[in-house]
Every structure is written in C-alpha cells, then in structure tokens.
C-alpha cells in the first residue's frame, strides 16, 4: 500500500461502491408470484419457431424473445431491496498515532497506510458530509473539528506524529463527543483516573452511567435507540488494536451503542506483526484485533483488516455503500420490467416492419 496512490484509489472506491450496491440489489431479488415463470414457455416456443424460419433475422428475433421473457418475469411481480440517501452529517476519523504504528508489516509503515486510508476516505465521501479528525496515542486530541473543508482535513492529517502509549478508549470517547454534542460528554472526567489498562469498567465510566446525579459525565437519550440506528453520524477507527492507557474501549463503545452510533473499525497491521526497536528496546508488535472486532460488533458496525492495496478499495467501497445510504423495505419493480420488455418487443417489431414489412 502506498499513500501516493490515494487519488487513483478514490476513483476505484467510488466504482467499487456502486458495484457493491448493485450486488446487494441483485442478491435481494425475489418474486411474489414465482409460478408465473411457467409462462416462459411462450418466449421459448417463439424462439424455436423463429429459429425454424429461414427468413428470420437473429437480431429482430432476439429482441422479440428477450422482450417477452422480461415481460413474463415482470408478471411474477419481482421485488428488490431499495436504498435511499442517509442524512449523513458527520464522520469522525480516529487514527492511532502510537509508536507501534511505526511497524512496517504494512508497507511502508502502519501510520503511512492509515494516512493513505484516511485520505482516500476524505476524498471519497460526499461533499455534504462534515469530517473530523482525532489522533490517539497515550492521550487523544482533536486535530480537526468536523468540517466540509477537505483541504483543512488533509493538512491536519499530515501533522500526525507518533507518540508513546496507546489510549484507544480515550480516542473513542473524544470522537464520540465530537459526533454527539447532544450527549453532553465530559471527556476529561471519563478519561481521568484511568491511566492504566483495566480489565473491568473504569470508575469514570461506571459513575458516568449513573442516573439521578447532577454530575454525570454524559447523558443518555430519552428514548432507547437500537444499536447502529443513528443515520447522521458514524465513527471510523483506524488502529492496530493495542490499548494500555485510558478508559476501557468497550465501555466507550457502550456509550456509542446507547446513542445508536456506529464505530467501524479497521485493523492496521498483521497477526504475525514485526519487531520494532525504540530507545534500545525491541518488541514484537502484532495486530490486536479482538477489541476492535468487539467494538464494531457492539455498535452495529463492521470490522475490516487491511494488509494490501486491493483491500483498501474493498473496505471503502463497502463502507461508503453502508454509511452513505440506508436500506428501505423491498419494493416491487414490475413496472420497470413492463417498460423494458415492451421497449424490447417494440424495437424488434419495428425492425421487422422496416426490413420485411411485417412484425413476425
């Protein structure tokens, strides 16, 4: 993967996004009256009859037969999955800037790969969406508040520098606060008192969820929301999965889940990892994807692993198809089949009339 390929990758992302959507539509195809397909005997019989005629033209015959087939399929009342633009207002990119991102198991390095992914994502999203950028090492910081100015985002992306430590939960809660201002999240309170990794919930997140207190670190929605149901905002987390500072990531995912906010996670690294030397100390750093998978699952999103350039297009093609559109219930498309079938038959009939002075 090379960061200089982001422009070409952006075009590929859009193309693949359309292919992904088309594939989903085709896979959702179903029929309400499948027994009507028995009428396909009519176009098949017409094809045999026309094939036995010495004066029949294959072009006109094909149009007539195809038109009749399409009409028969239309009579079976086909259904497909419908999509409509989601009112996507805000996307927050969270990038791991810990020293383990120096690892070169993803060429040229994990951080360069993450920057290339982020750049492709910035360029591929609709201009109507505001994007924010959060960097996360031992501490998290907002490099760019949500904006539609892509140039500002790209400049902020280049300012990322690697720092010791990895506070995945801190980066998540800071990004959640940017995406959900209505949640009234007190980032400082949640992240303070959680300086080391904890297998259980941190005190901050435990106290934050308490109700009936005047010093809550965040609020919950008045009406319970389904996980992943929020349509106007999402988070995209690019990290190698390690976390040794800050609040537990799954506690932070629980806050996002309560508000219906999805957190898509992209693992930067490989399971085998590579040895990284820093200040005379050598250590093998691996992709720790267990937490990333759990965060994505808890919030109704998806996890992706990246280790090669083709995966970039696959991932962002999939993401742009999911976060930019929302599914509607299946709709009947009989009228489209009726129009297409009629046009094909009319074209075949008109060509026959022009060629031989008759329809058949």
GUTIMI-96930 format. One record per residue (C-alpha): residue number from 1; residue in one letter; x, y, z. Coordinates in steps of 0.5 Angstrom, whole numbers, plus 2048, in hexadecimal, padded with zeros to 3 digits. Layout:
N
nr,rest,px,py,pz
NUM,a,X,Y,Z $
...
***
This chain:
360
nr,rest,px,py,pz
1,x,800,800,800 $
2,x,803,807,7FE $
3,x,800,80D,801 $
4,x,801,811,7FA $
5,x,7FC,80C,7F7 $
6,x,7F6,810,7FA $
7,x,7F4,813,7F4 $
8,x,7F3,80D,7F0 $
9,x,7F0,809,7F6 $
10,x,7EB,80E,7F7 $
11,x,7E8,80D,7F0 $
12,x,7E9,806,7F1 $
13,x,7E5,807,7F8 $
14,x,7DF,80A,7F4 $
15,x,7DF,805,7EF $
16,x,7DF,7FF,7F4 $
17,x,7DA,803,7F8 $
18,x,7D5,802,7F2 $
19,x,7D7,7FB,7F1 $
20,x,7D5,7F9,7F8 $
21,x,7CF,7FD,7F8 $
22,x,7CD,7F9,7F1 $
23,x,7CF,7F3,7F4 $
24,x,7CB,7F4,7FA $
25,x,7C5,7F5,7F6 $
26,x,7C5,7EF,7F2 $
27,x,7C6,7EB,7F8 $
28,x,7C0,7EE,7FB $
29,x,7BC,7EC,7F4 $
30,x,7B6,7E8,7F6 $
31,x,7AF,7E6,7F2 $
32,x,7A8,7E7,7F5 $
33,x,7A5,7E2,7F0 $
34,x,7AA,7DD,7EE $
35,x,7A5,7D9,7EB $
36,x,7A4,7DE,7E5 $
37,x,7AB,7DC,7E3 $
38,x,7A8,7D6,7E0 $
39,x,7A5,7DB,7DA $
40,x,7AD,7DB,7D8 $
41,x,7AB,7D5,7D3 $
42,x,7A8,7DA,7CF $
43,x,7AE,7DE,7CD $
44,x,7B2,7D7,7CD $
45,x,7AD,7D5,7C8 $
46,x,7AD,7DB,7C4 $
47,x,7B5,7DB,7C4 $
48,x,7B4,7D4,7C1 $
49,x,7AF,7D6,7BC $
50,x,7B3,7DC,7B9 $
51,x,7B9,7D7,7B9 $
52,x,7B6,7D3,7B4 $
53,x,7B4,7D8,7AF $
54,x,7B9,7DA,7AA $
55,x,7B8,7E1,7A9 $
56,x,7B8,7E3,7B1 $
57,x,7BE,7E7,7B3 $
58,x,7C1,7E6,7B9 $
59,x,7C1,7ED,7BB $
60,x,7BA,7EE,7BB $
61,x,7B8,7E7,7BE $
62,x,7BD,7E8,7C4 $
63,x,7BA,7EF,7C5 $
64,x,7B3,7EC,7C5 $
65,x,7B4,7E6,7C9 $
66,x,7B8,7EA,7CE $
67,x,7B2,7EF,7CF $
68,x,7AD,7E9,7D0 $
69,x,7B2,7E6,7D5 $
70,x,7B3,7ED,7D9 $
71,x,7AB,7EE,7D9 $
72,x,7AA,7E7,7DC $
73,x,7AF,7E8,7E1 $
74,x,7AB,7EE,7E3 $
75,x,7A5,7EB,7E3 $
76,x,7A8,7E7,7E9 $
77,x,7A8,7ED,7ED $
78,x,7AF,7EE,7EF $
79,x,7B2,7F1,7F5 $
80,x,7B9,7F4,7F6 $
81,x,7BC,7F8,7FC $
82,x,7BB,7FF,7FC $
83,x,7C0,805,7FE $
84,x,7C0,80C,800 $
85,x,7C5,811,802 $
86,x,7C6,811,809 $
87,x,7C6,818,80C $
88,x,7CE,817,80E $
89,x,7D0,81E,811 $
90,x,7D6,81C,815 $
91,x,7DC,817,814 $
92,x,7E2,817,819 $
93,x,7E8,813,817 $
94,x,7EC,811,81D $
95,x,7F3,80F,81C $
96,x,7F8,80B,820 $
97,x,7FF,80F,821 $
98,x,802,80B,826 $
99,x,809,809,825 $
100,x,807,802,823 $
101,x,804,805,81C $
102,x,80C,805,81A $
103,x,80C,7FE,819 $
104,x,80D,7FC,811 $
105,x,809,7F6,811 $
106,x,804,7FA,80D $
107,x,809,7FE,808 $
108,x,80C,803,808 $
109,x,809,803,80F $
110,x,803,803,813 $
111,x,802,80A,814 $
112,x,803,80B,80D $
113,x,7FE,806,80B $
114,x,7F9,809,810 $
115,x,7FA,810,80D $
116,x,7F9,80E,806 $
117,x,7F3,80A,808 $
118,x,7F0,811,80B $
119,x,7F2,815,805 $
120,x,7EE,810,801 $
121,x,7E8,810,805 $
122,x,7E8,818,806 $
123,x,7E8,819,7FE $
124,x,7E3,813,7FD $
125,x,7DE,816,802 $
126,x,7D8,81A,7FF $
127,x,7DA,822,800 $
128,x,7D4,823,804 $
129,x,7D7,81F,80A $
130,x,7DB,822,80F $
131,x,7E1,81E,811 $
132,x,7E5,81F,818 $
133,x,7EC,81C,819 $
134,x,7EE,819,820 $
135,x,7F5,817,822 $
136,x,7F6,812,827 $
137,x,7FD,810,82B $
138,x,7FD,810,833 $
139,x,7F9,816,832 $
140,x,7F4,818,82D $
141,x,7F3,81E,829 $
142,x,7EE,821,824 $
143,x,7F3,823,81E $
144,x,7ED,826,81A $
145,x,7E6,827,81D $
146,x,7E0,825,818 $
147,x,7E1,829,811 $
148,x,7DF,829,80A $
149,x,7E6,82C,808 $
150,x,7E9,826,805 $
151,x,7F0,82A,805 $
152,x,7F0,82B,80C $
153,x,7EF,824,80E $
154,x,7F5,822,809 $
155,x,7F9,827,80C $
156,x,7F7,824,813 $
157,x,7F9,81D,811 $
158,x,800,81F,80F $
159,x,801,822,816 $
160,x,800,81B,81A $
161,x,806,819,81D $
162,x,808,812,821 $
163,x,808,813,829 $
164,x,809,80D,82E $
165,x,803,80A,831 $
166,x,7FC,808,82F $
167,x,7F5,80A,832 $
168,x,7F0,807,82D $
169,x,7EB,809,832 $
170,x,7ED,810,832 $
171,x,7ED,811,82B $
172,x,7E6,80E,82A $
173,x,7E3,812,82F $
174,x,7E6,818,82D $
175,x,7E3,816,826 $
176,x,7DC,815,829 $
177,x,7DC,81B,82C $
178,x,7DD,81F,825 $
179,x,7D8,81B,822 $
180,x,7D3,81B,827 $
181,x,7D3,822,82A $
182,x,7CC,821,82D $
183,x,7CE,81B,832 $
184,x,7D2,821,836 $
185,x,7D8,81C,837 $
186,x,7DD,81E,83C $
187,x,7E3,81C,838 $
188,x,7E8,81E,83E $
189,x,7E4,81B,843 $
190,x,7E4,814,840 $
191,x,7EB,814,83E $
192,x,7EE,816,844 $
193,x,7EF,811,84A $
194,x,7F0,80B,844 $
195,x,7F7,80C,843 $
196,x,7F9,804,842 $
197,x,7F5,7FF,83F $
198,x,7F0,7FC,843 $
199,x,7EC,7F5,841 $
200,x,7E6,7F8,844 $
201,x,7E2,7FE,843 $
202,x,7E5,804,846 $
203,x,7E3,809,84B $
204,x,7E2,80E,847 $
205,x,7DD,80A,842 $
206,x,7DA,807,848 $
207,x,7D8,80E,84B $
208,x,7D6,811,844 $
209,x,7D1,80C,843 $
210,x,7CD,80D,84A $
211,x,7C7,811,84A $
212,x,7C4,816,84E $
213,x,7CA,819,84F $
214,x,7CC,820,84E $
215,x,7D3,81F,84C $
216,x,7D2,81A,846 $
217,x,7D8,819,841 $
218,x,7D3,818,83C $
219,x,7CB,818,83B $
220,x,7C7,812,837 $
221,x,7C2,813,832 $
222,x,7BB,814,835 $
223,x,7B8,80E,830 $
224,x,7BC,808,830 $
225,x,7C0,807,829 $
226,x,7C1,801,825 $
227,x,7C9,800,824 $
228,x,7CB,803,81E $
229,x,7C5,806,81C $
230,x,7C8,80D,81C $
231,x,7C8,80F,815 $
232,x,7CB,816,815 $
233,x,7D2,815,818 $
234,x,7D7,80F,819 $
235,x,7DE,80E,81B $
236,x,7E4,80A,817 $
237,x,7E9,808,81C $
238,x,7F0,806,818 $
239,x,7F4,803,81E $
240,x,7F9,7FD,81F $
241,x,7F4,7FB,825 $
242,x,7F9,7FC,82B $
243,x,7F7,800,831 $
244,x,7FB,801,837 $
245,x,7F8,807,83A $
246,x,7F2,80B,83B $
247,x,7EB,808,83C $
248,x,7E9,801,839 $
249,x,7E7,802,832 $
250,x,7E1,7FD,833 $
251,x,7DE,802,838 $
252,x,7DF,807,833 $
253,x,7DB,803,82E $
254,x,7D5,802,833 $
255,x,7D4,80A,832 $
256,x,7D4,80A,82B $
257,x,7D0,804,82B $
258,x,7CB,807,82F $
259,x,7CA,80D,82A $
260,x,7CA,809,824 $
261,x,7D1,80B,822 $
262,x,7D4,806,81D $
263,x,7DC,805,81E $
264,x,7DF,802,818 $
265,x,7E6,7FF,81A $
266,x,7EC,7FE,815 $
267,x,7F2,7FA,818 $
268,x,7F8,7FD,815 $
269,x,7FE,7F7,816 $
270,x,7FE,7F0,815 $
271,x,7FD,7EA,81A $
272,x,805,7E8,81A $
273,x,807,7EF,81B $
274,x,80E,7F1,81B $
275,x,814,7F3,81F $
276,x,814,7FB,821 $
277,x,81A,7FE,824 $
278,x,819,804,829 $
279,x,81E,807,82D $
280,x,822,801,82E $
281,x,81C,7FC,82F $
282,x,81A,7F7,82A $
283,x,813,7F4,82A $
284,x,80E,7F1,825 $
285,x,808,7F5,824 $
286,x,802,7F1,821 $
287,x,7FB,7F3,81E $
288,x,7F7,7F2,825 $
289,x,7F0,7F2,821 $
290,x,7EC,7EE,827 $
291,x,7EA,7F5,82A $
292,x,7E9,7F8,823 $
293,x,7E4,7F3,821 $
294,x,7E0,7F3,828 $
295,x,7E0,7FB,827 $
296,x,7DD,7FA,820 $
297,x,7D8,7F5,822 $
298,x,7D5,7F8,828 $
299,x,7D4,7FF,824 $
300,x,7D0,7FB,81E $
301,x,7D6,7FD,819 $
302,x,7DC,7F8,816 $
303,x,7E3,7F7,817 $
304,x,7E8,7F6,811 $
305,x,7EF,7F4,811 $
306,x,7F4,7F7,80C $
307,x,7FA,7F5,809 $
308,x,7FA,7F6,802 $
309,x,7F8,7FC,7FD $
310,x,7F2,7F8,7FA $
311,x,7EF,7F7,801 $
312,x,7EF,7FF,801 $
313,x,7EA,7FF,7FB $
314,x,7E6,7F9,7FE $
315,x,7E6,7FD,805 $
316,x,7E4,804,803 $
317,x,7DF,801,7FD $
318,x,7DC,7FD,803 $
319,x,7DC,803,808 $
320,x,7D9,808,803 $
321,x,7D4,804,801 $
322,x,7D2,803,808 $
323,x,7D3,80A,80C $
324,x,7D0,80E,806 $
325,x,7CA,80A,804 $
326,x,7C4,807,808 $
327,x,7C0,801,807 $
328,x,7B9,801,806 $
329,x,7B4,7FC,805 $
330,x,7B3,7F8,7FF $
331,x,7B0,7FB,7F9 $
332,x,7AC,7F8,7F3 $
333,x,7AF,7F9,7ED $
334,x,7AA,7F6,7E8 $
335,x,7A9,7FD,7E4 $
336,x,7B1,7FD,7E2 $
337,x,7B0,7F6,7DF $
338,x,7AA,7F8,7DC $
339,x,7AD,7FE,7D9 $
340,x,7B4,7FB,7D7 $
341,x,7B0,7F5,7D4 $
342,x,7AB,7F9,7D0 $
343,x,7B1,7FD,7CD $
344,x,7B5,7F7,7CB $
345,x,7AF,7F4,7C8 $
346,x,7AD,7FA,7C4 $
347,x,7B4,7FB,7C2 $
348,x,7B4,7F4,7BF $
349,x,7AD,7F5,7BC $
350,x,7B0,7FC,7B8 $
351,x,7B6,7F9,7B6 $
352,x,7B2,7F3,7B3 $
353,x,7AD,7F8,7B0 $
354,x,7B3,7FC,7AD $
355,x,7B6,7F6,7AA $
356,x,7B0,7F2,7A8 $
357,x,7AA,7F6,7A8 $
358,x,7A7,7F1,7AE $
359,x,7A8,7F0,7B5 $
360,x,7AA,7E9,7B5 $
***
